[in-house]
Amino acid sequence: MSEKVVINLATGLEDTERVTVAFLVGGAAAQQGKQVAMFLTKEAVRLALPGMAEAVACDGCPPLARLFEQYAEGGGELLVCPICFQARKLDDGQLVSNARLAGATPLWEWIGDGATVFSY
């Protein structure tokens, strides 16, 4: 089994349950000692900005802010699609500390010899 996990997240807060599941899976992988990168595309790129990961997806769901923090504390990285980010005219100087602009080539470089992939 691969020691790397990639989570492709193309959904932002328009589907908070999907975002919650992505961060639950990412956080669990980090707790297992895996290297984890979440590739944020489309509206998900907004999650890489401070204060944007604020929601509760459902009754009984953990707050997204807590999952986001646990993911970062566990070493989870956010690879932010630069095309999607720039198309929304967002400021890359505002990215949270575990996020960086990284498109398809840096993603493949990070994957290297392979990774387990989840897509939400």
Residue, then its C-alpha position, 0 to 999 in steps of 0.5 A: m500500500s502506498e505511503k502517499v495519499v492524494i485527495n482530489l477536491a473539486t467542490g467547495l462550500e456549495d457541497t459541505e458534506r463532500v468537503t467534510v468527507a474529503f477532510l475526514v479521509g485526509g485527516a485519517a490518512a495523516q493520523q496513519g502516518k501517510q503523506v497527504a496532499m489535497f489537490l484543490t480545483k474549481e470552487a475548492v480553491r477558496l478553502a485555501l484562504p483563511g477563514m473560508a473552511e467554516a461550515v457544519a455539513c450536517d447534524g452530527c457532522p464535525p465542524l469543518a474548521r476543526l477538520f481543516e485544523q487537524y488536517a494541517e496539524g497532521g502535516g496535510e498539504l493543500l495543492v491549489c490549482p493555479i488556473c482555478f485560483q487565478a480565474r477567481k482573482l484570488d490573492d496568493g499572498q493570502l494562502v494558509s500556511n499548508a497551501r501552495l499553488a501547484g498545478a498538474t506537473p507539481l502534482w505528478e512530481w509529488i505523487g512520484d512512484g504512486a499514491t492512493v487517490f480519492s476524489y470528491 
